[in-house]
Structures are given as C-alpha cells and as structure tokens.
C-alpha cells in the first residue's frame, strides 16, 4: 500500500510517541500515529488537520474531484477491526479512545464501505464512525471533533452541507434502523459548513432579455454525483453546469435526488433541449428513468424545476459564458 510521508502537526494534536499520548482520568489513552493512521487529541484544530487532509486527498482515486459526501455512522454496527476495513476516520467517545479524539487514515482509499447498495456514496464519500460503545447522546466533544474535521475539509473541497449525512439519511434501498443521535451529529455538522461559492457565471439571451446565472461546475467524476442529496439550489438564479471534454450523447438520471430539476442541454452556445426531471429518491436501478440528449452536446445546465418556464427561456436561446 502506498503511504505518504509524515507531515508535521501541532504537538498537542498529533501524537508520535506513546509517552506523549493524552490520557483520561479513567486511563484511556490515544494510540500514537503509525503507518496507517494519524492520531489527534481532543483539542485538535482545523489547522492541525489541514495538512493531513490535503495530503490524503492526493491519494489516486480519492482526490478533491472524488470527495462529495461525508457519511457518519455508529461503530455498534460493526465488529472489531472496523477501523482498517471500512472507515477513513474514527472518532473517540471515551470508551477506548478519549472523547473527541480522532484517528485519520493516511491514505483515503476509493471505497469507504459506506453501504453495499449505494456505490456513489461509497466511492465518492468519506466514512466517519463513532467508536463502538459510545454513550448516548454523544458527548459534546464528539460533536466538536466532527465540526473541526468538516471545517478543515471545506478548506480543501467544496463539500456541500446537504452532503454531510447520517447513515439513515442516505437514500438506501434496504431499510436501516433510524438513529436520532447519528442524525443529530450530522445535523450539527451541516451547520458548520457554508454553501460552496459559485464557480462561474453565464448569460441566457432569452426573449424577455438577458438573464445572468451563477453556477457550480461539475467535471470529471463530479458529473456522476451532481445534485445528489441536495435539498435545494443555494441562491437565486444559481444552477449546476456539467462540462464535458468533447461533444457526445449524454444522459441524466435522478438517482438519490430529493428535488425536481430542470435540465437544459447546450450545444455550440444554444439550448437544444429542455427537460423537467422528477426525483427518484432511494429507488432501485431497475426503475430509474434516463433523460438522454437528442444530439451530441458538451454542456448541460441544471436549474430548479420550473425555472426555465418562469423566466421565459426556450429551446434556441443563446448561452454566453463569461
């Protein structure tokens, strides 16, 4: 397995020797960092995590373009040794690790084993587990650790708040037991992450006059995830632009999408096709509907359902990129 070089951390946060590991009053000790994991004490900061997260994102197949989701679950759902098999981060809760401490994998593998029935979240997300046996509700130190990590991650990746979810909040086809504490942990983390900024602007030359649209851009792997898990578009006249390297036949689906979306296929600066797509939240592959383009295109623009009709946008209108 490829391992990257150790990066320097604040002495209070990244433990290198067992003798310097923080110990709680009940004798629980944070393990030292090793070849596979960094160890962080409960008083870690976003600065402490920043270099580690940046280096981990250099792992092939797990770079910024592949990191769209954070999925949180409780370790009670797994047996011993889960740290090495399934998760990118393990949060201490005062059972075996100090409450609020964190173990972070040096290498973020392509699959986090989030769930066998949802490969998008597996391959495009980071999996966080709260150690087995954690008291309920989770201590504030555990919430603080998740907040710190998410703030540090948002420095490197435009993670959207809606894409930080508890296990049961993801759209699985199999039933998962609802867990209020996991949901509360994810909800508090979502409040810590701002909406990502827009990536660019374009103007649609509609019959009633020009309309300026801000957009978040999706290229490469990001095209696969689009608006998954999102509850809304963030700002007025904001959309999501899908940019392909060349013209070709394209097709969209609404797997794991919560809201209805308008889609415009754009070719050579003109809207060639307008489609309204209905959400298919949690539905299996066998019933997913595809929305293909009727010609080869390079761009697709998603907006809130009804936006094109409301703004008088029609097939044939020009699209000008700034």
Beta strands, then each sheet from edge to edge (+ up, - down):
strand 1: 37-40
strand 2: 69-74
strand 3: 89-91
strand 4: 102-105
strand 5: 125-130
strand 6: 164-166
strand 7: 200-206
strand 8: 209-218
strand 9: 238-248
strand 10: 251-252
strand 11: 261-267
strand 12: 270-277
strand 13: 291-292
strand 14: 297-304
strand 15: 318-321
sheet 1: 1+ 4- 3+ 5+ 2+ 6+
sheet 2: 12+ 11- 14+ 9- 8- 7+ 15-
sheet 3: 10+ 13-
end
